[in-house]
Each structure stands twice: as C-alpha cells, then as structure tokens.
Amino acid sequence: MNGFELILLDKKDYAAFTREIQKAFQYGYEAECGHCDTVILPEKDVSETLNAVGNVAYNAKVDGEMAGGAIVKIDPETRHNSLELLFVKVGAQSKGVGLLIWNGIEKLYPETKIWETCTPYFEKRNIHFYVNRCGFHIVEFFNPWHKDPNQNDEPVGGMPDEVGHYFFRFEKVIN
C-alpha cells in the first residue's frame, strides 16, 4: 500500500489514538455480540497501556491519515515481546492495513525471539488475522476455569461478564 507509515505515537496524539482504538474495539464487539451500552475498551485501560513501562505506541498512517495503530511491550533482555493492542480504524478494515502494521512492527524489532498477544474468543476476524495472516499459534485459552495469571477476577475492559473472561493467547516463535 503506497503512502503507509508506521511512526512513533506522539503524546499530543494520545487522545485521538484512544478515541479511534475505542471505536474499533466497540465496532468489533458489537459486530459479533450486538449493541452494547458499555464501553468495551475503557479510556483508563488504553491510558494504562500507553503509559506502562516498556511499552511503545505507533500510529499507522495511510496517505498522511490515521488508519490504525499498535502498542507493543518490548523486553530487550529476554527478547520475548508482546503485542498489547493493535487496531485498524473503523472504515479502513479489510484493506491490508492490519498486516502492514504487524509487518512493520516485526521489522522494527528483528531481535525478537517470541511475540505474544491475546484476543477475545468472539473476535473471529482477529483469530483469523493472527493465525492465518501473521503466523501466530494459539497456545492457551483463558476462561473462568483457567484464568490469566496477569488478570484479576474482573472481566477484561468493559466487556460483559459472559465474554470478558474468555481469551485466546497466541505466540509467534521467530526462527
């Protein structure tokens, strides 16, 4: 895609980034589960992820316009890195932007041994994307009987209880 750029997110762009990632996550949830009055990805969660130690955020632009973005957690010692959040702006899906973002992230961190990420079980598009397009493998399924050790007992984000405890964990081992 001509005109694609993956650039470090400037703090002055945090608010716009947050709004667009919230819209994208809300859209994804509602496309699978129906209308929801609750914000699926609360601003507090985005802010905590943006500001966490070791996290780096990127704005994806196509022809100078925001088309998506990503936040990664980088551990230079273990080289076991994590894709914390990735989104494609509503209206820009199914045009290859997500794969451009992911490929750009991989190129920025060639020293990575393992990439890890998670997605909710209902996000069929995400599961397809990570497994079939990006080369990740599902390695774990978090649910009420097998809880994510890094998560408290509350459902993730603003998701209703019946879905907020069900996530796939993916890994991509880099040879």
C-alpha positions as CSV (number, residue, x, y, z in Angstrom):
1,M,0.0,0.0,0.0
2,N,1.6,3.3,-1.1
3,G,1.7,6.0,1.5
4,F,1.9,3.7,4.5
5,E,3.9,4.9,7.5
6,L,4.3,3.4,11.0
7,I,5.5,6.2,13.3
8,L,6.0,6.6,17.0
9,L,2.9,8.0,18.6
10,D,3.4,11.5,19.9
11,K,1.9,12.3,23.3
12,K,-0.1,15.1,21.7
13,D,-1.9,12.4,19.7
14,Y,-2.9,10.1,22.6
15,A,-6.5,11.4,22.8
16,A,-7.1,10.8,19.1
17,F,-5.4,7.4,19.3
18,T,-7.6,6.5,22.3
19,R,-10.8,7.6,20.6
20,E,-10.1,5.6,17.4
21,I,-9.0,2.4,19.2
22,Q,-12.1,2.6,21.4
23,K,-14.3,2.9,18.3
24,A,-12.5,0.0,16.6
25,F,-12.9,-2.3,19.7
26,Q,-16.5,-1.3,20.2
27,Y,-17.2,-2.0,16.5
28,G,-15.6,-5.4,16.7
29,Y,-17.5,-6.4,19.8
30,E,-20.9,-5.1,18.5
31,A,-20.4,-6.8,15.1
32,E,-20.2,-10.2,16.9
33,C,-22.3,-9.7,20.0
34,G,-24.8,-6.9,19.3
35,H,-25.2,-3.5,20.6
36,C,-23.6,-2.7,24.0
37,D,-24.1,0.4,26.1
38,T,-20.9,-0.3,27.9
39,V,-17.5,1.0,26.6
40,I,-15.7,-2.2,25.7
41,L,-12.2,-0.7,25.9
42,P,-12.3,2.0,28.7
43,E,-10.1,5.1,28.3
44,K,-8.4,4.1,31.6
45,D,-7.2,0.8,30.1
46,V,-5.9,2.5,27.0
47,S,-4.1,5.1,29.1
48,E,-2.5,2.5,31.4
49,T,-1.3,0.5,28.3
50,L,0.0,3.6,26.6
51,N,1.9,4.7,29.7
52,A,3.2,1.3,31.0
53,V,6.9,0.9,31.4
54,G,8.5,-0.8,28.4
55,N,5.5,-0.1,26.1
56,V,5.9,1.7,22.8
57,A,3.0,3.0,20.7
58,Y,2.8,3.5,17.0
59,N,0.4,5.4,14.8
60,A,-0.3,3.9,11.4
61,K,-0.9,6.4,8.6
62,V,-2.0,5.9,5.0
63,D,-1.5,8.9,2.8
64,G,-1.0,11.0,6.0
65,E,-4.3,10.0,7.6
66,M,-4.5,7.8,10.7
67,A,-5.5,4.3,9.7
68,G,-4.8,2.4,12.9
69,G,-2.1,1.8,15.4
70,A,-0.4,-0.6,17.9
71,I,1.1,-0.7,21.3
72,V,3.9,-3.2,22.0
73,K,5.8,-4.2,25.1
74,I,9.5,-4.7,24.5
75,D,11.8,-6.6,26.7
76,P,15.4,-6.2,25.3
77,E,16.8,-8.7,27.8
78,T,14.6,-11.7,27.1
79,R,13.6,-10.6,23.6
80,H,10.1,-12.0,24.5
81,N,7.9,-9.2,23.3
82,S,4.2,-8.6,23.4
83,L,1.7,-7.0,21.1
84,E,-0.5,-5.3,23.7
85,L,-3.0,-3.7,21.3
86,L,-3.4,-3.5,17.6
87,F,-6.3,-1.8,15.8
88,V,-7.4,-0.7,12.3
89,K,-9.6,2.4,12.2
90,V,-13.3,1.7,11.5
91,G,-13.7,2.1,7.8
92,A,-10.2,1.1,7.0
93,Q,-10.6,-2.7,7.7
94,S,-10.1,-5.4,5.1
95,K,-7.7,-3.2,3.1
96,G,-4.4,-4.8,4.3
97,V,-3.7,-2.1,7.0
98,G,-3.5,-4.6,9.9
99,L,-1.0,-6.7,8.1
100,L,1.1,-3.7,7.2
101,I,1.1,-2.6,10.8
102,W,2.1,-6.1,12.0
103,N,4.8,-6.5,9.4
104,G,6.1,-3.0,10.3
105,I,6.3,-4.0,14.0
106,E,8.2,-7.1,13.2
107,K,10.7,-5.2,11.1
108,L,11.2,-2.7,13.9
109,Y,12.1,-5.5,16.4
110,P,14.1,-8.1,14.4
111,E,15.9,-9.3,17.6
112,T,12.6,-10.7,18.9
113,K,12.6,-14.4,19.8
114,I,8.9,-14.7,20.7
115,W,5.9,-12.4,20.1
116,E,2.8,-12.9,22.3
117,T,-0.7,-11.4,22.1
118,C,-4.2,-12.1,23.3
119,T,-7.7,-11.6,21.8
120,P,-11.2,-12.3,23.0
121,Y,-12.7,-15.6,21.9
122,F,-15.5,-14.0,19.9
123,E,-13.2,-11.9,17.7
124,K,-13.2,-14.3,14.7
125,R,-11.5,-11.7,12.5
126,N,-8.7,-11.3,15.0
127,I,-8.2,-15.0,15.3
128,H,-8.1,-15.4,11.6
129,F,-5.7,-12.5,11.3
130,Y,-3.2,-13.6,13.9
131,V,-3.2,-17.3,12.9
132,N,-3.7,-17.3,9.2
133,R,-2.1,-13.9,8.2
134,C,0.6,-13.2,10.8
135,G,1.8,-16.8,11.7
136,F,0.8,-16.9,15.4
137,H,-0.3,-20.1,17.1
138,I,-2.9,-20.4,19.8
139,V,-1.2,-21.6,22.9
140,E,-3.7,-21.1,25.7
141,F,-7.4,-20.4,26.3
142,F,-8.2,-18.3,29.3
143,N,-11.6,-18.8,30.9
144,P,-13.2,-19.0,34.4
145,W,-11.6,-22.4,34.9
146,H,-8.2,-21.4,33.6
147,K,-7.6,-17.8,34.5
148,D,-5.0,-15.5,33.1
149,P,-2.5,-15.2,35.9
150,N,-2.0,-11.5,35.0
151,Q,-5.7,-10.6,35.2
152,N,-7.8,-10.0,38.3
153,D,-11.2,-11.6,38.7
154,E,-13.0,-8.8,36.9
155,P,-13.9,-9.2,33.2
156,V,-11.4,-7.6,30.8
157,G,-12.1,-4.0,29.9
158,G,-15.8,-3.1,29.8
159,M,-16.9,-6.5,28.4
160,P,-19.9,-8.2,30.0
161,D,-19.1,-11.0,32.4
162,E,-20.2,-13.7,30.0
163,V,-17.5,-12.8,27.5
164,G,-14.9,-10.8,29.5
165,H,-13.2,-13.9,30.9
166,Y,-12.6,-15.8,27.6
167,F,-9.4,-15.0,25.7
168,F,-7.0,-16.9,23.4
169,R,-3.3,-16.3,24.0
170,F,-1.1,-16.5,20.9
171,E,2.6,-16.9,20.4
172,K,4.8,-16.5,17.3
173,V,8.3,-18.0,17.7
174,I,10.8,-16.3,15.4
175,N,13.4,-18.6,13.9
